[in-house]
Amino acid sequence: MLLSRGESVHQLQRAIHGGQIAQDRGRRRQEMIAISRAHALLTNIVLAWNTSRMDGVVSRLRASGLPMEDDWLRRIGPAHFSHIIFQGTYRFNLEKYGHLLVERRSGKAAL
């Protein structure tokens, strides 16, 4: 069972990175580290999103009186991605969080 969960995460990672790294990228150690960390971050975002949504569904079903067995839930993994469109344009509300992302003029990061 553990092997199949690991393989499902690898399938998710392959879906996230569907192309080739440009020849002029990833040649230096720092570039490869940045690429690897970005890939891991995106994978973890999908896993966290799916886990959050699954938890909400389970909570609503339990609140409605439907019994949900913990043994059954342990067999469900959050690595599904058929509901995610990986190509396209994404828009994020940076205005709301911009003060947290951009350094202030004094050079200190906003907290």
N, C-alpha and C positions, 0 to 999 in steps of 0.2 A: 504494500500500500504506500509506503514512504517513497519508494522509487517512482511510482506513478505520479505522486504529488510533485516530486522534483522535476519530472519530465514535463508536467503541465506548466510549471514555472518557466522552464526552458522554452516551451512553445510560446508562451507569452512574451518572453524576451526576444525571440526571433520575430514575432509579429510587430513588436515595438521598433526593432531595428530591421527594417525591410530592405535596406539598401547597402551600398558599399561606402566605406570611409574613403574620402577623396585621397588621392596619392600624396598630396601636400599636407595632409593631416595625419596625426598619430605617429609621426616619425620621432618626435622628441618624447622623453619620458613624461614630462608635465602634460603634454597634449593627450597622451594615452590615458593618463590618470584622470584627466578632466572628462574625456569621452566615456570611460568606464564608470565614473561616478554619476554622470548624467544618465547613463543607461540604467544603473542601479536605482537612481532616484525615481525615474519614470516607472520602472517596474514596481517599486514600493508604493508609489502613488496609486497605481491601478489596484494592487492588492489591498491597500487601506480603504480605498473607495468601495470595492466589492465587499469587504468585510463589514464596513459600516452599513451598506445597503442590506446585506444579508441579516445583520443583527436587527435592523428595523423591521424587516419582514417577519422574522421569528418572533419578535416582541409583539407585533400586531396579531399574529396568529395565536399566540399564547393568550393574549388579552381577550381574544374572541372566544376562548374556551377550547380551542383545538389543541390536543395534547401533542407536544413535540418531544420526542425522545432524545436525550443527550447522546446516546450511543449512535444514533442515526446522524445527528448533526456533526459528530466528530469525523464523519466520513466525507463531508463536503469541504472542498477547498475553494479558496477565493481567487483562483488563477484563471477563471473564465474571461474571455474577451470578445466574444462574438457580438456583444452589444456596443463595442467601442469602435469609433471610426478613427483610424490612425492617420489617414491622409486628410488634409483639409486645413482650414484656418480656425485657430482657437483664439478666443478673446477672453482676457482676464481683466477684472476690475482693479487695475493698478492704482487708480486714484484713491481707492479706499485704503490700500495698504502701502502706497508709495512712500509714506514717511517712515515706514519700517524697513524698506528695501534700499533706500538711497541715503548715502551719508550726508550729514548736515554740512554746511559750509565751513564749520569750525573743524571739520575733519573727524569728528566723533560720530560713530554710528548711532542712529536713533534706536531707542529700546522701547 
